Amino acid sequence: MKLHVLALSLFLTTAAPALAQQVPAPDTARAVSPVPPATTQAEAKPDFFGYVGVYYGYDFNNPADLRRPGFIYSENLHNQIAVNIALLGARYQGERVRGTFAIQTGSYPDANYAPEPQIFKNIYEAWGGVKLVKNHSLWLDAGIFLSHIGLEGPISRDDLTLTRSIMADNSPYYEAGAKLTYDTEKKWLFSALVLNGWQIIRDQNQNMAVGTQVQFRPTSKWLLNASTFLGEGRNEPDSIGRRLRYFHDFYLTYDPNEKWKLAGAVDVGWEEKGQGRRGYRRWHGGALIVRRRLGRKTATVGRLEYYHDPAGVLTATPAGGLRTTGYSLGFDYYPVPRVILRLEGKQFRAPNQAFERQDNLVRTNTTLTGLLGLTF
């Protein structure tokens, strides 16, 4: 174990001279490099962007296949230096037209896009939009875009914590469909979506889904978000039986001053049992995150999370479903603009033997993860 800790230390030490960025904040739009709208269409120009997130993770349960538990999709490889996500794209924002196209690679798309046809696995975003009303911010966007659900996105740099919570890893990161968004550009934002399904680009059964999103900013310090999903939860043959899924996500962020940032999130979902059985299988989760800025280039962040999926709808384990509490503590360092260094220790504790440790089942899962993120 000492060798693994030494390897992580060397990785962070050798990477340090090349890094940073200002302390990031959660970006509900999850844009890699936001572009302000052009005053006129003639002034609009494409904006090119990229990001690379390289990590080393050590799982103290020492999985034989070198992968974290199956319900972990981000930074999920054990005892190796790997790219979680590397992306390159272009974004266009005009007065009445906008769009984004970005390609990706890494262990995140390998795990999270596994059910998708090969042609779609390397697409991070591919969408276009038009402003429907000249004097109001009413946009119609269509294509493959980032999810309207959840506080945490696929890019660690944009999240409060290095790794994602279980509730974030098991709700959609991406969606395919169309959305209508109205932004009052003061306090409110409303979106209505028609989707191919729960994190599905190509729907085999044409079982469409719908979603909504409402954001409210009472002051510059507060953001409240409520998102919903209603539709088929699985992209499976009709012979297995259709199972309708209802899902609600709520989160809030609070920025009282430059030193502190707080965030809280709650998810709850229901899915029909299917195959002639009545009733629903239910799961829920919650997370609380607190970050404290220590200096101009350093910050520390802690997270407490809880997840309960007794039927294993989204998180199947050797014990059946999953009920666990998680704790994490992280340290962030921003040595130079556009680079971030992160280190995080995390532990999950379950009341039953939900985790595997070599040939045994245990109640805990502990990991140590380091990350270098570069934006260009």
Salt bridges, closest charged atoms under 4 A:
ASP47 OD2 - ARG91 NH1 3.95
ASP59 OD2 - ARG68 NE 2.92
GLU75 OE1 - ARG164 NH1 3.17
ASP141 OD2 - ARG98 NH2 2.67
GLU152 OE1 - ARG303 NH1 3.19
ASP158 OD1 - ARG157 NH2 2.45
ASP159 OD2 - ARG164 NE 3.29
GLU175 OE2 - HIS148 ND1 2.65
GLU236 OE1 - ARG243 NH2 2.83
ASP238 OD1 - ARG242 NE 3.53
ASP255 OD2 - LYS261 NZ 2.05
GLU271 OE2 - ARG234 NE 3.13
GLU271 OE1 - ARG245 NH2 2.44
GLU271 OE2 - ARG281 NH2 3.01
GLU305 OE2 - ARG303 NE 3.62
ASP332 OD1 - ARG342 NE 2.87
